[in-house]
Amino acid sequence: MTTAFRSAAPPPELTHLDRGGDLDSIWKALDEDGGVIVDDFISPTILEQLRTEMLPHVTAHPPGSTHPARLWTDFHGTETKRITGLCEKSEGWSTLLCDPLYQMLGDRYLGEGNYYLNTAQLICIGPNETSQLLHRDELNWPSATNSDSELTITALFALTDFTEENGATVVVPGSHRWTDSMREVREEEIGRATMRAGAALFYSGKIIHGGGPNSSTDEWRIGLHAGFVLGWLRSEENHQLTTSLETARRLPERVQRLIGFRSYEQPLGGRLGLVDYNDAARLLDT
Ligand SMILES: O=C(O)CCC(=O)C(=O)O
């Protein structure tokens, strides 16, 4: 007697590409799936520097949310450490922020000079963490969302390997193009962004995703989650209060701009983030 069975389709996966390869393939995969993984994005030297500079902060930081409301404690995770204010903590992070391919990501999806850093946070998912609520990043600005263009675009850099066991990001490829944004996610549409340390996951503000569950007994999954947002929208993290003026003065000009120590001039005329009706950068010279 034979047993009839249907083999389950493998879960959907995002494309992996090399950073040295053809750029158009990266943008094509990102456009089609809503996310793409660029392998070996971070050089071994910068990866080592980031790990060395971040480690004391990761060790000292307790897991769980600093917010009292249940929605946010659930969203942030009880076994997850989130560390912000990274420009004060790591020179390697400033170097990575100036990476030409990372800049191309912002320029391409938000327009050259038309965006700021949204938040830059280490997300360290610890053993026994459960799956994060699936979400779209652009819902941070609900009244500004539209179906055509991006408000925000993100890179999640892997500082450790991301595996199915230790909490690799949950992604729903193609969900950035759903016309019904309220539609339920089906189990078979869910994939995991597994990647090696040093890789970067680029993803659309419209793709459904979330931190993955960590079923390991002793592994921390450490990612550096850093997105850009249109310059006329308020960023999630208040970088001007988490970075001192003294530190800002030492940062590369691009980083000063991205974290709001330089003012925003809209391509069509408006000016935002001014000090005394002038570019905030004047404060850096005093
Ligand atoms: O850590 C991850 O894999 C994704 C986290 C995320 O999407 C978030 O916290 O908004």
The ligand as an ORCA input file, in Angstrom:
! r2SCAN-3c Opt
* xyz 0 1
  O      15.207     42.432     14.511
  C      14.614     42.145     13.472
  O      14.874     41.152     12.816
  C      13.514     43.065     12.971
  C      13.041     44.007     14.034
  C      11.997     44.960     13.580
  O      11.458     44.877     12.525
  C      11.596     46.058     14.484
  O      11.915     46.034     15.675
  O      10.920     46.994     13.999
*
